[in-house]
Amino acid sequence: MANERGKRIYRKTTEEERARHAKVREQIADELPDIRRRAKERLALLKREGTPLRQVLAALRAERERQGLSLADMQERTGIDRAALSRLENNEDANPTLTTLERYAEAVGRQMVVLLSEPAA
């Protein structure tokens, strides 16, 4: 019984459904160039300025380096493995938890504050 599959039911679409589907496809085709343009602009901006997360990680790394702390020092202070700290600082796709960021910030004598705001126009 576990391997039984339900029967597929096929039905023909009505003329009204076909017309509605065609209209939706046209709308998508009309909007797609603008969506692609906005996505390219956003990607260019992120490459230029970095994501907010990259900016936070860069600021934390700069503070660590300003204080003359090595990754080994940070490992002792945070309990996070040196290799993981290195990946956090250098990996463009790093996706740390807030807890990890808080531990890092505390280790360099900083406090992390999360601010939610309206996106820039």
Secondary structure, 3 states (H helix, E strand, C coil): CCCCCCCCCCCCCCHHHHHHHHHHHHHHHHHHHHHHHHHHHHHHHHHHHCCHHHHHHHHHHHHHHHCCCCHHHHHHHHCCCHHHHHHHHHCCCCCCCHHHHHHHHHHCCCCCCCCCCCCCC
